[in-house]
Amino acid sequence: MANVRWLAGYRHPWHGLERVAIVLREVFAEPRPLMDGAFLVGDPIMVLPVLFHLPWRHELAVDVSMPLHAASQVSLEGR
């Protein structure tokens, strides 16, 4: 439940920077660890809020039944 509460803080549309979201969807087309993908896109301070927003839009998937951490696997929703 803690993961869902954490991600809920990023559900607001202002976290949906489309230019960053496009690159995140490309990077996570193949599953990879959360921070590995974030660093590939750019500065995590700018990238992570968008990354955490995308599960709310059902565009990225992450297993919220386990604590989120740098190595959590992220993928496109439905993969």
N, CA, C and O atoms as a printed pandas DataFrame, in Angstrom:
     atom_number atom_name residue_name chain_id  residue_number  x_coord  y_coord  z_coord
0              1         N          MET        A               1    0.813   -1.188    0.000
1              2        CA          MET        A               1    0.000    0.000    0.000
2              3         C          MET        A               1    0.869    1.269    0.000
3              4         O          MET        A               1    0.474    2.304   -0.538
4              5         N          ALA        A               2    2.041    1.171    0.605
5              6        CA          ALA        A               2    2.932    2.332    0.651
6              7         C          ALA        A               2    3.343    2.766   -0.760
7              8         O          ALA        A               2    3.454    3.960   -1.036
8              9         N          ASN        A               3    3.566    1.795   -1.650
9             10        CA          ASN        A               3    3.925    2.141   -3.034
10            11         C          ASN        A               3    2.806    2.900   -3.730
11            12         O          ASN        A               3    3.056    3.872   -4.443
12            13         N          VAL        A               4    1.597    2.465   -3.525
13            14        CA          VAL        A               4    0.456    3.121   -4.164
14            15         C          VAL        A               4    0.323    4.542   -3.633
15            16         O          VAL        A               4    0.063    5.467   -4.402
16            17         N          ARG        A               5    0.498    4.726   -2.320
17            18        CA          ARG        A               5    0.446    6.083   -1.758
18            19         C          ARG        A               5    1.550    6.957   -2.346
19            20         O          ARG        A               5    1.315    8.118   -2.681
20            21         N          TRP        A               6    2.746    6.402   -2.470
21            22        CA          TRP        A               6    3.871    7.146   -3.034
22            23         C          TRP        A               6    3.555    7.572   -4.470
23            24         O          TRP        A               6    3.695    8.743   -4.824
24            25         N          LEU        A               7    3.133    6.620   -5.283
25            26        CA          LEU        A               7    2.821    6.917   -6.678
26            27         C          LEU        A               7    1.639    7.871   -6.813
27            28         O          LEU        A               7    1.571    8.637   -7.774
28            29         N          ALA        A               8    0.709    7.834   -5.863
29            30        CA          ALA        A               8   -0.458    8.720   -5.911
30            31         C          ALA        A               8   -0.050   10.188   -5.891
31            32         O          ALA        A               8   -0.755   11.036   -6.436
32            33         N          GLY        A               9    1.059   10.484   -5.279
33            34        CA          GLY        A               9    1.545   11.860   -5.257
34            35         C          GLY        A               9    1.950   12.370   -6.629
35            36         O          GLY        A               9    2.135   13.573   -6.813
36            37         N          TYR        A              10    2.087   11.482   -7.579
37            38        CA          TYR        A              10    2.506   11.845   -8.936
38            39         C          TYR        A              10    1.382   11.687   -9.953
39            40         O          TYR        A              10    1.638   11.685  -11.157
40            41         N          ARG        A              11    0.149   11.557   -9.490
41            42        CA          ARG        A              11   -0.984   11.332  -10.404
42            43         C          ARG        A              11   -1.445   12.602  -11.100
43            44         O          ARG        A              11   -2.160   12.523  -12.099
44            45         N          HIS        A              12   -1.065   13.748  -10.613
45            46        CA          HIS        A              12   -1.535   15.020  -11.167
46            47         C          HIS        A              12   -0.979   15.265  -12.569
47            48         O          HIS        A              12    0.170   14.927  -12.852
48            49         N          PRO        A              13   -1.785   15.843  -13.434
49            50        CA          PRO        A              13   -1.375   16.049  -14.830
50            51         C          PRO        A              13   -0.095   16.864  -15.009
51            52         O          PRO        A              13    0.592   16.697  -16.017
52            53         N          TRP        A              14    0.244   17.732  -14.071
53            54        CA          TRP        A              14    1.452   18.540  -14.263
54            55         C          TRP        A              14    2.725   17.707  -14.255
55            56         O          TRP        A              14    3.786   18.207  -14.625
56            57         N          HIS        A              15    2.641   16.449  -13.843
57            58        CA          HIS        A              15    3.803   15.542  -13.905
58            59         C          HIS        A              15    3.899   14.849  -15.260
59            60         O          HIS        A              15    4.843   14.095  -15.499
60            61         N          GLY        A              16    2.950   15.089  -16.137
61            62        CA          GLY        A              16    2.905   14.383  -17.421
62            63         C          GLY        A              16    3.605   15.127  -18.540
63            64         O          GLY        A              16    3.002   15.373  -19.585
64            65         N          LEU        A              17    4.856   15.489  -18.346
65            66        CA          LEU        A              17    5.615   16.178  -19.398
66            67         C          LEU        A              17    5.769   15.242  -20.595
67            68         O          LEU        A              17    6.526   14.272  -20.543
68            69         N          GLU        A              18    5.054   15.538  -21.657
69            70        CA          GLU        A              18    4.974   14.598  -22.781
70            71         C          GLU        A              18    6.320   14.349  -23.451
71            72         O          GLU        A              18    6.584   13.228  -23.884
72            73         N          ARG        A              19    7.172   15.357  -23.549
73            74        CA          ARG        A              19    8.469   15.138  -24.215
74            75         C          ARG        A              19    9.332   14.149  -23.429
75            76         O          ARG        A              19   10.102   13.394  -24.022
76            77         N          VAL        A              20    9.209   14.150  -22.110
77            78        CA          VAL        A              20    9.938   13.183  -21.282
78            79         C          VAL        A              20    9.224   11.834  -21.333
79            80         O          VAL        A              20    9.877   10.792  -21.401
80            81         N          ALA        A              21    7.897   11.843  -21.302
81            82        CA          ALA        A              21    7.111   10.603  -21.341
82            83         C          ALA        A              21    7.382    9.807  -22.608
83            84         O          ALA        A              21    7.448    8.579  -22.565
84            85         N          ILE        A              22    7.537   10.487  -23.724
85            86        CA          ILE        A              22    7.820    9.806  -24.995
86            87         C          ILE        A              22    9.112    9.008  -24.884
87            88         O          ILE        A              22    9.170    7.847  -25.288
88            89         N          VAL        A              23   10.135    9.629  -24.341
89            90        CA          VAL        A              23   11.439    8.960  -24.225
90            91         C          VAL        A              23   11.356    7.825  -23.202
91            92         O          VAL        A              23   11.944    6.764  -23.412
92            93         N          LEU        A              24   10.640    8.034  -22.111
93            94        CA          LEU        A              24   10.488    6.969  -21.113
94            95         C          LEU        A              24    9.788    5.750  -21.711
95            96         O          LEU        A              24   10.188    4.615  -21.450
96            97         N          ARG        A              25    8.754    5.979  -22.504
97            98        CA          ARG        A              25    8.068    4.841  -23.139
98            99         C          ARG        A              25    9.017    4.088  -24.057
99           100         O          ARG        A              25    8.960    2.861  -24.125
100          101         N          GLU        A              26    9.883    4.792  -24.759
101          102        CA          GLU        A              26   10.867    4.139  -25.631
102          103         C          GLU        A              26   11.877    3.344  -24.804
103          104         O          GLU        A              26   12.183    2.197  -25.129
104          105         N          VAL        A              27   12.387    3.948  -23.745
105          106        CA          VAL        A              27   13.413    3.301  -22.906
106          107         C          VAL        A              27   12.852    2.046  -22.236
107          108         O          VAL        A              27   13.540    1.029  -22.144
108          109         N          PHE        A              28   11.606    2.117  -21.770
109          110        CA          PHE        A              28   11.020    0.973  -21.061
110          111         C          PHE        A              28   10.217    0.059  -21.985
111          112         O          PHE        A              28    9.424   -0.750  -21.506
112          113         N          ALA        A              29   10.407    0.173  -23.295
113          114        CA          ALA        A              29    9.778   -0.768  -24.232
114          115         C          ALA        A              29   10.250   -2.182  -23.914
115          116         O          ALA        A              29    9.505   -3.147  -24.083
116          117         N          GLU        A              30   11.473   -2.292  -23.460
117          118        CA          GLU        A              30   11.997   -3.548  -22.917
118          119         C          GLU        A              30   12.148   -3.345  -21.414
119          120         O          GLU        A              30   12.696   -2.330  -20.987
120          121         N          PRO        A              31   11.672   -4.293  -20.600
121          122        CA          PRO        A              31   11.773   -4.123  -19.148
122          123         C          PRO        A              31   13.211   -3.864  -18.704
123          124         O          PRO        A              31   14.157   -4.474  -19.204
124          125         N          ARG        A              32   13.347   -2.942  -17.750
125          126        CA          ARG        A              32   14.665   -2.635  -17.187
126          127         C          ARG        A              32   14.477   -2.048  -15.800
127          128         O          ARG        A              32   13.378   -1.619  -15.451
128          129         N          PRO        A              33   15.546   -2.025  -15.000
129          130        CA          PRO        A              33   15.450   -1.440  -13.662
130          131         C          PRO        A              33   15.098    0.052  -13.711
131          132         O          PRO        A              33   15.540    0.778  -14.601
132          133         N          LEU        A              34   14.315    0.480  -12.760
133          134        CA          LEU        A              34   13.800    1.834  -12.688
134          135         C          LEU        A              34   14.887    2.895  -12.856
135          136         O          LEU        A              34   14.784    3.740  -13.746
136          137         N          MET        A              35   15.910    2.867  -12.033
137          138        CA          MET        A              35   16.933    3.917  -12.095
138          139         C          MET        A              35   17.801    3.811  -13.333
139          140         O          MET        A              35   18.267    4.833  -13.835
140          141         N          ASP        A              36   18.034    2.610  -13.843
141          142        CA          ASP        A              36   18.796    2.472  -15.095
142          143         C          ASP        A              36   18.084    3.226  -16.213
143          144         O          ASP        A              36   18.707    3.973  -16.967
144          145         N          GLY        A              37   16.777    3.023  -16.310
145          146        CA          GLY        A              37   16.000    3.701  -17.338
146          147         C          GLY        A              37   15.939    5.201  -17.113
147          148         O          GLY        A              37   16.038    5.979  -18.062
148          149         N          ALA        A              38   15.777    5.606  -15.866
149          150        CA          ALA        A              38   15.718    7.039  -15.564
150          151         C          ALA        A              38   17.011    7.732  -15.987
151          152         O          ALA        A              38   16.967    8.797  -16.603
152          153         N          PHE        A              39   18.163    7.137  -15.663
153          154        CA          PHE        A              39   19.447    7.745  -16.030
154          155         C          PHE        A              39   19.638    7.794  -17.545
155          156         O          PHE        A              39   20.281    8.712  -18.053
156          157         N          LEU        A              40   19.091    6.824  -18.269
157          158        CA          LEU        A              40   19.190    6.852  -19.726
158          159         C          LEU        A              40   18.427    8.037  -20.332
159          160         O          LEU        A              40   18.795    8.544  -21.392
160          161         N          VAL        A              41   17.384    8.463  -19.663
161          162        CA          VAL        A              41   16.555    9.550  -20.178
162          163         C          VAL        A              41   17.138   10.918  -19.826
163          164         O          VAL        A              41   17.040   11.860  -20.612
164          165         N          GLY        A              42   17.740   11.024  -18.652
165          166        CA          GLY        A              42   18.298   12.318  -18.255
166          167         C          GLY        A              42   18.453   12.443  -16.753
167          168         O          GLY        A              42   18.597   11.448  -16.043
168          169         N          ASP        A              43   18.424   13.678  -16.280
169          170        CA          ASP        A              43   18.573   13.983  -14.862
170          171         C          ASP        A              43   17.392   13.396  -14.086
171          172         O          ASP        A              43   16.246   13.770  -14.337
172          173         N          PRO        A              44   17.654   12.482  -13.148
173          174        CA          PRO        A              44   16.554   11.854  -12.403
174          175         C          PRO        A              44   15.637   12.852  -11.693
175          176         O          PRO        A              44   14.459   12.557  -11.491
176          177         N          ILE        A              45   16.145   14.015  -11.312
177          178        CA          ILE        A              45   15.298   15.009  -10.656
178          179         C          ILE        A              45   14.154   15.432  -11.593
179          180         O          ILE        A              45   13.040   15.689  -11.137
180          181         N          MET        A              46   14.428   15.501  -12.873
181          182        CA          MET        A              46   13.403   15.872  -13.850
182          183         C          MET        A              46   12.618   14.646  -14.344
183          184         O          MET        A              46   11.420   14.737  -14.610
184          185         N          VAL        A              47   13.291   13.522  -14.461
185          186        CA          VAL        A              47   12.700   12.332  -15.079
186          187         C          VAL        A              47   11.799   11.551  -14.126
187          188         O          VAL        A              47   10.734   11.090  -14.538
188          189         N          LEU        A              48   12.191   11.392  -12.878
189          190        CA          LEU        A              48   11.444   10.524  -11.963
190          191         C          LEU        A              48    9.991   10.942  -11.743
191          192         O          LEU        A              48    9.127   10.066  -11.712
192          193         N          PRO        A              49    9.672   12.231  -11.589
193          194        CA          PRO        A              49    8.246   12.556  -11.442
194          195         C          PRO        A              49    7.405   12.110  -12.645
195          196         O          PRO        A              49    6.266   11.675  -12.480
196          197         N          VAL        A              50    7.955   12.218  -13.827
197          198        CA          VAL        A              50    7.231   11.779  -15.029
198          199         C          VAL        A              50    7.143   10.252  -15.032
199          200         O          VAL        A              50    6.097    9.687  -15.351
200          201         N          LEU        A              51    8.233    9.596  -14.681
201          202        CA          LEU        A              51    8.238    8.130  -14.624
202          203         C          LEU        A              51    7.194    7.639  -13.626
203          204         O          LEU        A              51    6.465    6.691  -13.919
204          205         N          PHE        A              52    7.107    8.267  -12.448
205          206        CA          PHE        A              52    6.131    7.849  -11.440
206          207         C          PHE        A              52    4.696    8.196  -11.847
207          208         O          PHE        A              52    3.751    7.588  -11.346
208          209         N          HIS        A              53    4.527    9.155  -12.740
209          210        CA          HIS        A              53    3.201    9.530  -13.225
210          211         C          HIS        A              53    2.650    8.506  -14.236
211          212         O          HIS        A              53    1.445    8.261  -14.280
212          213         N          LEU        A              54    3.521    7.928  -15.025
213          214        CA          LEU        A              54    3.070    7.059  -16.118
214          215         C          LEU        A              54    2.307    5.812  -15.683
215          216         O          LEU        A              54    1.425    5.382  -16.426
216          217         N          PRO        A              55    2.584    5.197  -14.524
217          218        CA          PRO        A              55    1.704    4.090  -14.107
218          219         C          PRO        A              55    0.253    4.535  -13.896
219          220         O          PRO        A              55   -0.667    3.750  -14.127
220          221         N          TRP        A              56    0.037    5.768  -13.464
221          222        CA          TRP        A              56   -1.335    6.262  -13.297
222          223         C          TRP        A              56   -2.046    6.400  -14.633
223          224         O          TRP        A              56   -3.270    6.293  -14.704
224          225         N          ARG        A              57   -1.292    6.633  -15.674
225          226        CA          ARG        A              57   -1.873    6.728  -17.011
226          227         C          ARG        A              57   -1.922    5.355  -17.677
227          228         O          ARG        A              57   -2.332    5.237  -18.832
228          229         N          HIS        A              58   -1.508    4.331  -16.958
229          230        CA          HIS        A              58   -1.471    2.956  -17.468
230          231         C          HIS        A              58   -0.587    2.838  -18.700
231          232         O          HIS        A              58   -0.899    2.106  -19.639
232          233         N          GLU        A              59    0.525    3.575  -18.680
233          234        CA          GLU        A              59    1.483    3.510  -19.783
234          235         C          GLU        A              59    2.735    2.739  -19.400
235          236         O          GLU        A              59    3.357    2.106  -20.253
236          237         N          LEU        A              60    3.113    2.784  -18.123
237          238        CA          LEU        A              60    4.225    1.977  -17.622
238          239         C          LEU        A              60    3.708    1.102  -16.500
239          240         O          LEU        A              60    2.761    1.460  -15.799
240          241         N          ALA        A              61    4.340   -0.045  -16.339
241          242        CA          ALA        A              61    3.951   -0.995  -15.295
242          243         C          ALA        A              61    5.125   -1.251  -14.366
243          244         O          ALA        A              61    6.272   -1.360  -14.801
244          245         N          VAL        A              62    4.822   -1.343  -13.095
245          246        CA          VAL        A              62    5.799   -1.707  -12.070
246          247         C          VAL        A              62    5.044   -2.498  -11.007
247          248         O          VAL        A              62    3.886   -2.200  -10.712
248          249         N          ASP        A              63    5.686   -3.487  -10.444
249          250        CA          ASP        A              63    5.053   -4.341   -9.439
250          251         C          ASP        A              63    4.970   -3.573   -8.121
251          252         O          ASP        A              63    5.982   -3.389   -7.445
252          253         N          VAL        A              64    3.775   -3.128   -7.756
253          254        CA          VAL        A              64    3.604   -2.366   -6.529
254          255         C          VAL        A              64    3.384   -3.256   -5.311
255          256         O          VAL        A              64    3.203   -2.750   -4.204
256          257         N          SER        A              65    3.397   -4.571   -5.498
257          258        CA          SER        A              65    3.226   -5.475   -4.359
258          259         C          SER        A              65    4.525   -5.640   -3.568
259          260         O          SER        A              65    4.536   -6.205   -2.475
260          261         N          MET        A              66    5.618   -5.134   -4.144
261          262        CA          MET        A              66    6.920   -5.176   -3.470
262          263         C          MET        A              66    7.422   -3.743   -3.338
263          264         O          MET        A              66    7.056   -2.890   -4.147
264          265         N          PRO        A              67    8.255   -3.459   -2.330
265          266        CA          PRO        A              67    8.757   -2.083   -2.170
266          267         C          PRO        A              67    9.476   -1.591   -3.429
267          268         O          PRO        A              67   10.297   -2.304   -4.006
268          269         N          LEU        A              68    9.157   -0.373   -3.843
269          270        CA          LEU        A              68    9.851    0.227   -4.977
270          271         C          LEU        A              68   11.285    0.551   -4.583
271          272         O          LEU        A              68   11.547    1.016   -3.474
272          273         N          HIS        A              69   12.195    0.303   -5.492
273          274        CA          HIS        A              69   13.605    0.612   -5.266
274          275         C          HIS        A              69   14.270    0.789   -6.624
275          276         O          HIS        A              69   13.643    0.602   -7.666
276          277         N          ALA        A              70   15.519    1.144   -6.598
277          278        CA          ALA        A              70   16.251    1.453   -7.830
278          279         C          ALA        A              70   16.213    0.310   -8.843
279          280         O          ALA        A              70   16.228    0.552  -10.050
280          281         N          ALA        A              71   16.164   -0.928   -8.361
281          282        CA          ALA        A              71   16.196   -2.080   -9.262
282          283         C          ALA        A              71   14.805   -2.613   -9.618
283          284         O          ALA        A              71   14.703   -3.631  -10.302
284          285         N          SER        A              72   13.728   -1.948   -9.168
285          286        CA          SER        A              72   12.383   -2.388   -9.537
286          287         C          SER        A              72   12.256   -2.417  -11.056
287          288         O          SER        A              72   12.648   -1.470  -11.738
288          289         N          GLN        A              73   11.710   -3.503  -11.575
289          290        CA          GLN        A              73   11.549   -3.651  -13.022
290          291         C          GLN        A              73   10.364   -2.814  -13.502
291          292         O          GLN        A              73    9.263   -2.891  -12.957
292          293         N          VAL        A              74   10.618   -2.022  -14.527
293          294        CA          VAL        A              74    9.592   -1.178  -15.142
294          295         C          VAL        A              74    9.488   -1.588  -16.600
295          296         O          VAL        A              74   10.494   -1.879  -17.247
296          297         N          SER        A              75    8.270   -1.608  -17.112
297          298        CA          SER        A              75    8.051   -1.966  -18.513
298          299         C          SER        A              75    6.837   -1.224  -19.027
299          300         O          SER        A              75    6.114   -0.583  -18.265
300          301         N          LEU        A              76    6.621   -1.318  -20.321
301          302        CA          LEU        A              76    5.392   -0.761  -20.878
302          303         C          LEU        A              76    4.216   -1.546  -20.299
303          304         O          LEU        A              76    4.314   -2.755  -20.087
304          305         N          GLU        A              77    3.139   -0.877  -20.054
305          306        CA          GLU        A              77    1.930   -1.529  -19.544
306          307         C          GLU        A              77    1.513   -2.632  -20.497
307          308         O          GLU        A              77    1.502   -2.436  -21.712
308          309         N          GLY        A              78    1.172   -3.782  -19.957
309          310        CA          GLY        A              78    0.738   -4.889  -20.770
310          311         C          GLY        A              78    1.844   -5.816  -21.223
311          312         O          GLY        A              78    1.574   -6.798  -21.915
312          313         N          ARG        A              79    3.074   -5.534  -20.855
313          314        CA          ARG        A              79    4.190   -6.415  -21.253
314          315         C          ARG        A              79    4.623   -7.240  -20.092
315          316         O          ARG        A              79    5.547   -8.044  -20.216
